[in-house]
Amino acid sequence: MNRKMICVAVALLIGFMGIGQSHGQEGVNLLENGGFETGEMAPWTTYGSVATEVVQEAPIEGNYCLHLDVTATGANFWDVGLQHRGHSIFEQGKKYTLSAFLKCGGGTLDINFKPEQDGDPWTGYGEQVHTMTEEWEEYSITTPVFAEEVNPASITLHIGFEVTDFWIDHARFYEGDYVEPELGLPQLATRPNPEDGAYHEDTWITLSWKPGAFAVSHDVYLGEDFDIVSDAMRDSDVYRGNQTSASYVAGLPGFAYPDGLVPGTTYYWRIDEVNAPPDKTIFKGDVWSFSIRIFVPNIHAIEMKGVSYTAWQPDAMLSQDSNRSLAKARADGCNWIALCVWWFQNNVSSTTIESDYTRYSATPESVVHAINQCHEQGMKVMLKPMVDCRDGDWRGDINPSDDWFSAYQEFISFWAQIAEEHQVELFCIGCELTKTVSWSSSWKNIIRNTRTHYTGPLIYAANHGNEKNVGWWNDLDYIGIDAYYPLTNKNDPTLNELKTAWENRANSLENWLNSNWQKMKIVFAEVGYQSVDGTNRTPWWTDPSSHTMDFPEQAECYEALLSVCRERSWWLGAFWWNWETDPDGGGEDDPYWTPMNKPAEDIMISHYQIPPDLDYPPTEDFESGDFSTFDWMTYGDEYWVVTSDEFNSGDYSAQAGSAGNNESSSLEVTLDCIGGDINFYFKVSSESNFDKLIFRIDGVELANWSGELDWTEVSYMVSPGTHIFEWAYEKDGSVSEGRDTAWIDDIIFPVE
């Protein structure tokens, strides 16, 4: 190969004056647009016979890199240069590292890194020659510690005597020794909430996202036209401002769309991430969308159908029994699992909180395994760390102090980091810490610090009755209550008496919510009843040694709560205490709380699997192997088929036809309905935002889905009368991604 000697004069004149203390830390890049991610060259400039272009030719990171083509050589090696100019100094007592990724167009290429005094006599500091190849590789030099200030200063990469071309990306200049680049950390905002393409029930919304790895602020764009939002700059009407918070409210007075979001409208939003100065690179984000439903939400559909999962041995969640038990919960209709984990302190006055594997602390490995199992089963996870006292005292009597809160922050941060790393959908920051809730500033600090570890929604589980003493609910995303409210003063109440008790309790919670926390929803983060006589009187504990077994009372308490609370729009669901890692747990000899293998489990199933007021309506599961069960009609450019390649349950599902660009495939049935809900499962594999599965009732679109979505259950309210139910897979004019199709299965119709 020919060996080419290069000297590109790169005068990187860096403004150190006015840089905050945080920029003196190792690895903090002092270069503005060092990765060319603005898509433009500025503030870089060139001189001499060199052509430059910011390109998207397989950059080492992000979307762009800089291509340089030296078209003619000069008499001296400094006659061609790339400059990043500004008044600068090398500070006394400090050393600096210059690094950059380089590759050449062919053969090998020498390049000389030379930090130097910017002026005669051009003294260099740590000068070194590197040899680049045709593959991206990072090269660096570190200066000696400066004995005195150098002012002005520059950084130069010298070019030799050959006409040639090369590429540069991810240039960094920072204080201290070499630090490996953090390649792979996302520069863009990710994990939009709501998910891209989601349907939203309310006419107001809180948008949130996971910030890019180096973002210090966010440019927010929100509008009703995809192209406008995609192309918008800061002078656009859809630009909503720059902010440091990773959430944005719309649809309320004082915010965008102050009169409310319009039902039936799709909104598009984009988050551009802004890096810390002096590298004020703006990373343009993806465009996401959400739509506002035309119809009111179905108050009969329970959003969080959960159980509280408990392990009494450190590695119990790693067992095959545990895997089977989680599968059993999913089969019962659960779509959420609360994974309960404990650490311990000695007594209520202790200030040391630690794991204790001689008791029932779960190992982190077992918890991660359970999280993964839940996700594989299609269930979401609430991670619920709790503190117990070794001497048996209740956690609600723990005495708060500054030292205790410091220990608690370390405990909760440990589990919050695990929740973030494994995409847990909800994180519980505390449970039944009754005496501590008046320390509002300490809890606000806990919440604030937890959000630096975990970017998802947060909840606190207040002991029943203590929820009214918590003054910081609006710092959280949901109100959690461990709802062990006493119901009656009888050991043998009727079902109607239990329902009346829950009606009264629900009315009380609703009035409190409306008076104090109108925009928040309530989750019963824990609730349960034992299988003993009188459990409704003291649900938190009824001594089995002095009370006879009573499975019907436990089951009727389940029925009373579920039938009453599911009618309340502010109630999202419950996590029943408790679900064991042994799938054969509970049963006829168990007097404790688990519903497993008891009549209470049947009640839970009846509410979790289908709406009970439909009296087990007809189901289309396509297990006939064809469309003969109902009077189906399929039409469009391609016809739907019954397939055994994919299914939610059983052996078959219905799959959309193989439609081409600008084509569609529809499946339709007309039925006389008694009113209630239609439930079904769907799966999509398509080009996100463009090729969609659309669900319509009587020609009105209620939802659409695109991208890669595994089997998901949905439910929609249907009024009495004759209705046309349609599922259509519709494609745009170009591009196919994934398997380019959609499936539906296990439809429950509201018919007699």
C-alpha angles and dihedrals in degrees: 000000000000113000113219125200113217137188117180110177104222109179104193101187103188125195106226095165112100095017110141124242093259090066090064090071121104117276099012105139114231094190120101110224092000090158096042089234093148085075088238135087099234131147086026117087135184139213132191129029100330132119120207136191133175103230142178095225101140098301117202090240137006121358105303146045134174122257117202123193115189102208098181137011125230133219091264133040091242095058094098123050151165113212138196099188134198140115109285148158138202102231123231114255094022137099128204139207125217117195137165140167112244140178133171134219096247143348115000130314132201119218129181121220110204125169103195149164107278097234143024124358087026094212112195128217121205095346114185139169119229129188116222126197137198090279127075112262133160120240126188147172130197121210123226117256107282112245090198139010117281112208125201101022135176141180118230133193105194124217121213131216105287130095104239146130136236143162133241129194141163095022112186135186118182145148121272135012126338116294122193112249117254094233115172096036105126114255092189130071111263142179098047116205115236092038117250110280094013125149116235126208103206131063090235128054144187110220117202138172144176108263123236116264096260103024120129096177141012135227108217123209122183130169147125101259122072095209094047093050092044094052099035124126129192092278092060125109089236092058105107099186143266119289142167096222119092093221135067131195124215134174099042131098110278093027137077111302093017092185092058137268114290119246112241093027126119115216126200126207138182133190119205114197119223118204125220118274137292085033094052094170114161115213110205110226134219120267114249129185142204132180133214114232119243094217128056115262119272105256090194093064113091108218099196110041098178149158130197109246115212133187121191097190126059096245100026092116090060093063129103087236088060091051090051092047092053089048088052090053090051091049089053089059101264114153095174133048125194106213105207118205129176138207123180145228124190099243142337092283098049122114099196118090118186145151116269115196091181085071126031106301108138118227115245089238092058092048092051089049091052091048090053092047091052092050092047089052090052096252128131122229136229108193108211116188114190138185122224129183118240092218091060098252116142118262089230088072095054109131113234122228137152090259092050093051090049090055091044092053091056090049095048094042090055092058094037089060091052089049090053096046093051099040097246108185099218132019124203111211097194146355131216095331089153101167093049102054094086088066089085098165091051092050091047088054090050090052094045093049093044090057088060088062101034126037099189129089121297133216136179121212108222120194111251109281093013091083089085091060094057109098098180104063091121089064087064133061099232138020111238124198129184089218104206092142116162109246110191140351091241132096091209109035121166121246090251090054090051091049090050090052091052092046089056092047093048090050090052092050091046093052091048091048094049092048097048116011107024098163097048132094128218126231122188092228088188134004135152150146131220125237093249137101112273097019090136090065096056108011093173092064137352114174108241091202090068101033130064123236113273115178095168092059091052091049093047091051088055091049093048094051097044097043093049103038097044087067092061116089093208093058115088101180147278142271105218118218112261145011117171129218087235108082089206093053125126114024134142096320097050117098095180135092106279114109091204114133092355134104089262089066090058090053091050091050092051091057098035099046103040137355106273094216090068093066093226099307123206116290129211107209096153090233088137085075092236143047095273100109093074133019094266124179123197123190144149131084091320130020128239117247137199108245139185093202093087132018140157092216137350117016106297145050137170117262129196118246121259097269120185129216112314090008135115142201121206136191119193141176131180118213141172105238132201091206129260130093138332112213126188144152124236139183128196135191109177149110105303116250095001114054105051146179105223126196119203136178114201090346094305114121112232100172145352132197135194141163122046109332123161123213108314131179121225134176133200133186117248125194122221115275141057115325138177114224115199134183114189131180107207127183132200126226101279148017128039123210136180115358090326097226146082138227137204129195145164098030116185112200124201094236134119 
